[in-house]
Amino acid sequence: MKKMIIAVAALAIVVAEPAFAGDDMAGMNMSATPSATKAASNSALTDAEVKKIDVATGMVTLKHGALENVGMPPMTMAFKAKDTAMVKRIHEGDKVKVRVENVDGTLTIVKLEKQS
């Protein structure tokens, strides 16, 4: 019984303290709204290198950096291209920036920019 009373008293002390002092958030940039930050990360492009292209199937094998929006670490993997025009304008060895999204259960390149 004594142990329970001590635990309750300790909990009351912790709860009674304020979560933030008045100046703890001074200097923080609060101008960026969470939705703006989320939109920026959702539209981010990832650096990649084209390793293989299969025009017939519309598949492109990329050696890519982390694809944060789909929770994928850097690796080499084949992705479906959103359209065939995307596949026709790249070549093996090209450096590109890509946006990959889960489209109806298939990881798909939805945006591709060729780098110079």
N, C-alpha and C positions, 0 to 999 in steps of 0.2 A: 504494500500500500504506500509506503514512503517513497518508493521509486516512482510511482505514478505521479505523486504530488510534485516531486522535483522536476519531472519531465514537463508537466503542465506549466509550472512556473517558468521554466526556461523558454518554452514556446511563447508564453505571454510576453516575455522580454523581447524576443526577436520580432514578434508581430507588432509590438508597440513602437519600434524604431521606424522612422520615415524611410520610404524606399529611395528617395532622391533628396538631396539637399537642394536649396534654391538655385545654386550656381553650378551644379554638376553638369548641366547641358550647355553652359555658356560656350560660345565659339563653334558649336555644331551648325553645319549648313542644313537648315530645315527647308530650303526652297525646293529641293527635288522631292516631288511627291512620289509615293510608292508606285503608283500606276505609271508614272513617267519612267522610273527606274526599271520597272518590269517590262515596259514596251521596248526600252533600249536593249535589254538583255535578250528579249524575244526576237529582235531583228538583227542581232549580231551575226557577223559572218566569221567563219573559221578558215584558217589557212590550210591548204591541202595541196597534194601533188597527184596528178592523174597517173595512175600506174597501168590501167588497162581500160579499153573501151570496147563494148560489144554493141554495135549499132543495131543489129537485128533484134536484140532483146531490150535495148535501151538501158543497159546496165553500165555503170562506170565504177571502176575500182579506184578508190582514193586512199592515199596515206594521209591521214588527217590529224589535226590537233583535237583537243577535247571538244566534244559537242555537248555543251552544258545544257542546252534546252531539252535534250533527250537522254541526258545522264550517261553519256558514253565517253570513256577515256580515249586518249590518242591511240590509234591503231590503223591497220590497213584492212579495208572492207569494201565490198561491192554494194552499191546503192542503185536503186531505180531512179532514172531521171524523169522529171516531171513531163518533159516533152522532147521529141526527137531533135528539134532545132538546137537544143542545149548540147546534145551529144555530138552533133555534126560540126560544131564550131571549136571543139577542143581536140587536142592530140596527146598521145602518151608523152609524159615528161613535162607537160604544162603545169605551171604553178597557178593555182586558182584560189578563190575565196568562195566558200559555199555556205548555204543554209540548208540543213537537213531537218526534216520534220516527219513525224509519224502521220502518214496519210492512210487512213483506213487499214491500220495495222502493218503498213509497209514503210520502212524508212526510205524516204524519197528526197532527192535533191530538188528543192523548190526554188532555189536561187543559185546562180553560178556566175561569177565574174572572173574572167581571164586576167591574170596579172602580166605586166610587161617585164 
